[in-house]
Amino acid sequence: MDREHFRELVREALVSLPNGLLSRVQNVEILIEWRPTAIDRQQAGLNQGSQLLGLYHGVPLPNRGENYNLVLPDKISIYQAPIESICATDDEVREQVRTTVLHEIGHYFGLDDTRLHQLGMD
């Protein structure tokens, strides 16, 4: 799939979020990257055989104190190649992109992987 089509799927995922939720996501840059770097995999705590589909880089909202200001935007990376590698069709890619975007936004709101799994966002 070409990058622009994949980028459009990420946009669709964002637009599908409820307005009340989306309006609370502030100062976050969402990037489409081809693959995670070794540093990304290390930050996620993954070993060599595990797939990393997305990664939230930042301080989750509940962990921000009163002195949290003048910081660079948080970043959500969505990794195209790993997502495509686990999907057989464009529809599967679309659904996986949506799930990955929701998962990483969940981390922005302070949800851990256990809670995201309970909510079906993994």
C-alpha positions in Angstrom: 0.0 0.0 0.0 1.4 3.4 -0.8 2.2 5.9 2.0 -0.6 8.4 1.1 -3.3 5.7 1.2 -2.0 4.5 4.6 -1.9 8.1 5.8 -5.6 8.4 4.8 -6.4 5.4 6.9 -4.8 7.1 9.9 -6.9 10.2 9.2 -10.0 8.1 9.0 -9.2 6.5 12.3 -8.8 9.9 13.9 -12.0 11.3 12.4 -13.9 8.3 13.7 -13.1 9.2 17.3 -15.9 10.8 19.3 -15.7 14.6 19.2 -15.5 14.8 23.0 -12.5 12.5 23.0 -10.7 14.0 20.1 -11.0 17.5 21.4 -9.1 16.4 24.6 -6.1 15.2 22.5 -3.8 18.3 22.4 -0.2 18.9 21.5 0.3 15.5 19.9 1.9 14.8 16.6 0.9 11.6 14.8 3.6 10.3 12.5 3.5 7.4 10.0 6.8 5.6 10.0 7.9 2.6 7.9 9.3 0.5 10.8 10.2 1.1 14.5 13.8 1.8 15.3 15.8 -0.2 17.7 15.3 2.6 20.2 11.6 2.5 19.7 11.5 -1.3 20.3 13.7 -0.8 23.4 11.3 1.9 24.8 8.4 -0.4 24.2 10.2 -3.2 26.1 10.0 -5.6 23.1 12.3 -8.4 22.2 13.5 -9.1 18.7 10.6 -11.4 17.7 7.8 -9.1 18.7 5.8 -6.8 16.4 5.5 -3.1 17.3 2.6 -1.5 15.4 2.6 1.9 17.2 4.2 3.7 20.0 3.2 6.7 22.2 6.2 8.9 23.1 5.3 11.4 25.9 4.0 11.9 29.3 0.4 10.6 29.8 -2.2 13.1 30.9 -2.6 11.7 34.4 1.1 11.9 35.1 1.5 15.5 34.3 2.0 17.8 37.2 1.4 21.5 37.7 4.9 22.2 36.3 4.2 20.5 33.0 4.5 23.2 30.4 6.6 24.5 27.6 7.3 21.0 26.4 7.6 19.6 22.9 4.5 17.9 21.5 3.9 14.2 22.4 4.3 11.9 19.5 2.4 8.9 18.3 4.2 6.7 15.8 2.2 4.4 13.6 4.4 1.8 11.8 3.2 0.9 8.4 5.3 -2.2 7.5 4.5 -4.2 10.7 0.7 -3.4 10.3 0.7 -4.5 6.7 2.7 -7.6 7.5 -0.1 -9.0 9.8 -3.0 -8.1 7.5 -4.2 -9.9 4.4 -6.5 -7.3 2.9 -7.0 -3.5 2.8 -10.0 -3.8 5.1 -7.8 -5.6 7.6 -5.2 -2.9 7.3 -8.0 -0.2 7.9 -9.2 -2.0 11.0 -5.7 -2.6 12.4 -4.8 1.1 11.8 -7.9 2.1 13.7 -7.2 -0.2 16.6 -3.5 0.9 16.7 -4.4 4.6 16.7 -7.0 4.0 19.5 -4.5 2.0 21.5 -1.8 4.7 21.3 -4.3 7.5 22.2 -5.3 5.3 25.1 -1.7 5.5 26.3 -1.9 9.3 26.0 -4.9 9.2 28.4 -2.9 7.0 30.8 -4.3 3.6 30.1 -1.8 0.7 30.3 -1.6 -2.3 28.1 -3.6 -4.5 30.5 -6.6 -2.0 30.5 -6.4 -1.5 26.8 -6.5 -5.3 26.3 -9.6 -5.4 28.5 -11.2 -2.7 26.3 -10.4 -4.7 23.2 -7.9 -2.1 22.0 -4.9 -4.3 21.2 
